Structure formats: structure tokens, C-alpha cells
Amino acid sequence: MADTVNSLDPIAEAHHQWSARWPEHADHMAAVTSVMRVQQLLLSRIEAALKPYGLTFAAYEALRLLAFTRSGSLPMGKMGVRLMVHPASVTNVIGRLEQRGLVQRHPSPDDRRIVLAEITPAGRGLAEEATAALHETSFGLPGLTSEQATRLTEALRDVRVAVGEVEPRPDGLPG
């Protein structure tokens, strides 16, 4: 998928217009608009890289999370917390992965009220293939250096701290 380069930056133009009317809010508007646009662009690139594997980013994240665990399984509720999504979203994604034989659900042997999602060997293999594809695309950020990606992550963590999602690091350092 080729991205076209705009000679006019719509966000810079919006910032200009905002600055003329509400200068005290222009920088924040441009920051939010920039984040939202970058989210659209990155999701599009990630989804394109995952399409050959029949995966959405949400499905990939679920498979990868399960593949990271020692046992290959997690309670569905814990998956929602770790993936930062609503439990219904986890149920939907796991249901689709289960239909493809990539994940299976079963009651926890310790507490039958808890449903575990467990990655299958086919799911583990697909997770590895999809991860390699994302690595090849630098997760949609091929033009950024590792240092730039680190700075971006730190800046976005500052936003997450500011809105109360995570606490500041105890040492006061970013990231």
C-alpha cells in the first residue's frame, strides 16, 4: 500500500487556523489530531502486513500474548486487562481464533468459573510467522530509528501518565 505525500500538511493548516482563533489551545489540538492521524496510518500498515495471515491487529495481539506465556494459556479476563480491551472484545477475538483452530477455550482446572484461552501449535506457528512479517515492516515505522521510536514511546507514555492510565515511574525517568 503506497502512501501519498501531501504537499500541504492538513494538521499544520489546522494549527494555523486554531492559532488565529484560540492560540492557547492550538498546540494541544494539533497534538491530539496528530496522534489520531498517526494511529490511523499505523493501524492501516499493521493490518496490511497481517492480512496475508488472516489476522487483525487485535487477533495478532491475542495470539502473541498467549505465545508469550509459559503455559500458552491465560484467563480470558486477564487477557482483557493485558490487552487493554473490554472483555466482550476478548471473547469475540478468541471466538474467531478458536474457529480457525488457533486457540482453544476450556475451564481452568483450579477454578471452573474461569475460562482459559490456550494457543494451539497452529496458533503458535502463525504468531511466529506474523511476528516476522511485522519485524520486516518495523511495525509500520520503517523510517524511524530505534532511538526515535524510544523517544516516541516515552512521549506517549507521558500522555498516558497525564490522563491517568499509568503512574509516573518512581525514578522520574520517562518510559
C-alpha positions as CSV (number, residue, x, y, z in Angstrom):
1,M,0.0,0.0,0.0
2,A,1.6,3.2,-1.1
3,D,1.1,6.3,1.0
4,T,0.8,9.6,-0.9
5,V,2.7,12.6,0.4
6,N,0.7,15.7,0.8
7,S,2.4,19.0,-0.1
8,L,0.1,20.7,2.4
9,D,0.0,19.3,5.9
10,P,-3.6,19.5,7.0
11,I,-2.7,19.4,10.7
12,A,-0.3,22.3,10.2
13,E,-3.0,24.2,8.5
14,A,-5.5,23.4,11.3
15,H,-2.9,24.6,13.8
16,H,-2.6,27.9,11.8
17,Q,-6.3,28.3,11.9
18,W,-6.6,27.5,15.5
19,S,-3.7,29.8,16.4
20,A,-5.6,32.7,14.8
21,R,-8.7,32.0,16.9
22,W,-7.7,30.1,20.0
23,P,-3.9,30.3,20.3
24,E,-3.9,28.9,23.8
25,H,-5.4,25.6,22.5
26,A,-3.7,25.3,19.1
27,D,-0.8,23.2,20.3
28,H,-3.0,20.7,22.2
29,M,-5.4,20.4,19.2
30,A,-2.5,19.7,16.8
31,A,-1.0,17.1,19.2
32,V,-4.3,15.2,19.5
33,T,-5.0,15.4,15.8
34,S,-1.5,14.2,15.1
35,V,-1.8,11.2,17.4
36,M,-5.2,10.3,15.9
37,R,-3.9,10.5,12.4
38,V,-0.7,8.5,13.2
39,Q,-2.9,5.9,14.8
40,Q,-4.9,5.6,11.6
41,L,-1.8,5.3,9.5
42,L,0.0,2.8,11.7
43,L,-3.1,0.6,12.0
44,S,-3.5,0.6,8.2
45,R,0.1,-0.5,7.8
46,I,-0.1,-3.2,10.5
47,E,-3.3,-4.6,9.2
48,A,-1.8,-4.7,5.7
49,A,1.2,-6.7,7.0
50,L,-1.1,-9.1,8.9
51,K,-3.7,-9.6,6.1
52,P,-1.8,-12.5,4.4
53,Y,-2.1,-14.3,7.7
54,G,-5.8,-13.6,8.0
55,L,-5.2,-11.7,11.2
56,T,-6.4,-8.3,12.5
57,F,-4.1,-6.5,14.9
58,A,-6.4,-7.4,17.8
59,A,-6.2,-11.1,16.8
60,Y,-2.4,-10.9,16.5
61,E,-2.1,-9.3,19.9
62,A,-4.2,-12.0,21.5
63,L,-2.1,-14.8,19.8
64,R,1.2,-13.1,20.7
65,L,0.1,-12.6,24.3
66,L,-0.7,-16.3,24.6
67,A,2.5,-17.3,22.9
68,F,4.5,-15.2,25.4
69,T,3.1,-17.2,28.4
70,R,5.0,-20.2,29.8
71,S,1.9,-22.4,29.7
72,G,0.4,-20.9,26.4
73,S,-2.8,-20.0,28.2
74,L,-4.4,-17.2,30.2
75,P,-7.7,-16.5,31.8
76,M,-9.9,-14.5,29.4
77,G,-10.4,-11.8,32.0
78,K,-6.6,-11.3,32.4
79,M,-6.2,-11.1,28.7
80,G,-8.6,-8.2,28.6
81,V,-6.6,-6.3,31.2
82,R,-3.3,-7.0,29.5
83,L,-4.6,-6.1,26.0
84,M,-6.4,-3.1,27.5
85,V,-9.7,-4.0,25.8
86,H,-13.3,-4.8,27.0
87,P,-14.0,-8.4,28.0
88,A,-16.5,-8.7,25.1
89,S,-13.7,-7.8,22.6
90,V,-11.5,-10.6,24.0
91,T,-14.4,-13.1,23.7
92,N,-15.1,-12.0,20.1
93,V,-11.4,-12.3,19.1
94,I,-10.8,-15.6,20.9
95,G,-14.0,-17.0,19.3
96,R,-12.8,-16.2,15.8
97,L,-9.3,-17.6,16.6
98,E,-10.9,-20.7,18.0
99,Q,-13.0,-21.2,14.8
100,R,-9.7,-21.3,12.9
101,G,-8.1,-23.8,15.3
102,L,-5.5,-21.3,16.5
103,V,-6.8,-21.1,20.1
104,Q,-9.0,-23.3,22.3
105,R,-11.0,-22.4,25.4
106,H,-11.5,-24.6,28.4
107,P,-12.4,-24.2,32.1
108,S,-9.5,-23.6,34.5
109,P,-8.6,-26.8,36.4
110,D,-8.2,-24.6,39.5
111,D,-11.5,-22.7,39.3
112,R,-14.1,-23.9,36.8
113,R,-15.7,-20.4,36.7
114,I,-12.6,-19.1,34.9
115,V,-12.3,-19.7,31.2
116,L,-8.8,-20.1,29.9
117,A,-7.7,-19.4,26.3
118,E,-4.9,-21.6,25.1
119,I,-2.9,-21.2,22.0
120,T,-2.6,-24.3,19.8
121,P,0.5,-25.3,17.9
122,A,-1.0,-23.9,14.7
123,G,-1.7,-20.6,16.6
124,R,1.9,-20.5,17.9
125,G,3.2,-21.1,14.4
126,L,1.0,-18.4,12.9
127,A,2.0,-16.0,15.6
128,E,5.7,-16.5,14.8
129,E,5.1,-16.0,11.1
130,A,3.1,-12.8,11.6
131,T,5.7,-11.5,14.1
132,A,8.4,-12.0,11.5
133,A,6.3,-10.0,9.0
134,L,5.8,-7.2,11.5
135,H,9.5,-7.2,12.2
136,E,10.2,-6.8,8.4
137,T,8.0,-3.7,8.3
138,S,9.4,-2.3,11.6
139,F,5.9,-2.4,12.9
140,G,4.8,0.2,10.3
141,L,7.6,2.6,11.3
142,P,10.4,1.8,8.8
143,G,11.6,5.4,8.7
144,L,12.3,5.8,12.4
145,T,15.5,4.8,14.1
146,S,15.4,2.8,17.3
147,E,16.3,6.0,19.2
148,Q,13.4,7.9,17.6
149,A,11.0,5.0,18.4
150,T,12.2,5.1,22.0
151,R,11.6,8.9,22.3
152,L,8.2,8.5,20.7
153,T,7.3,5.8,23.2
154,E,8.5,8.0,26.1
155,A,6.5,11.0,24.9
156,L,3.3,8.9,24.5
157,R,3.9,7.4,28.0
158,D,3.9,11.0,29.3
159,V,0.4,11.4,27.7
160,R,-0.7,8.1,29.4
161,V,0.6,9.4,32.7
162,A,-1.1,12.8,32.2
163,V,-4.5,11.2,31.5
164,G,-4.2,8.8,34.5
165,E,-3.7,5.4,32.7
166,V,-0.3,4.7,34.3
167,E,1.6,6.1,37.1
168,P,4.9,8.0,36.7
169,R,8.0,6.0,37.0
170,P,9.3,6.2,40.6
171,D,12.7,7.3,39.4
172,G,11.2,10.2,37.5
173,L,12.6,8.9,34.2
174,P,10.4,8.5,31.1
175,G,9.4,5.1,29.8
